[in-house]
């Protein structure tokens, strides 16, 4: 385990060898709030597209206060900075944000916390999802059947 101070000494790297490696180690690893600040500091409206990364692993290994889940903290942070609204609504256009994840149950849970648009990420449709252990085609069906249209 690393402390935040130790993590800040590391430089971000691209771990896929087929992607551009020229920026490896040149930029620090930043917090979610620092990521949001970059969008806020832009001279024009800049949307964000944060991903709920590995929520199953995080929720199994991190004990949040008051029984919260990673998704609760994630959405609370978005709300703290004013991210809200359905796709193309007046609120959303002021601060565009898409919430993305490879974990369908995480997106379903988040849909009860925010009306921001959610994006279900798909890679290989034959690989089971981390959270449902179902192939991605089934997971898409699961989201469509439970989404509050």
Steps between C-alpha positions, in 0.01 A plus 500: 500500500615851418427826673370791291838674545675194353257480208564867419868421441407264217448606141204382297591249230321342206494128566384392153815459286312579177410849629724807498766469774661844466323649803585220746610642833458864392174569683400420857208281596218737594192478717146497366454854629816617322363341181178700543703817566668464159157517335397797716820692420442479124400823323188330361257228606688171521312183580638209696470128438606329825499123531397307809808274500488152652207570735467135602864480613484839673173425680638164618824651633417851621270562793334837445337687790132437572489192276540703182625357174758635258219616272352710784831683549545538123156656448529716815819648353325575170211666682741701718628663180156554349483214250137411445229478241383271229671493162468837319302661784587860589676381817699236314606736219661732756718214632480196271583167659461137395549233768657185356580150626556143385292389802126500423381469860714802589325707233159378614587595859627842384179558303318518835742773616523729196320577179826556311531279191662163562708312242548123519844421365547186295819333391471135403132400509596139581681593824285494816465825692683528832184562698234278343721231347269517198610561145472864401199442273300383803630795701369741235160334528520532880565874477225556244247312710581688823568850368230747609392624155 
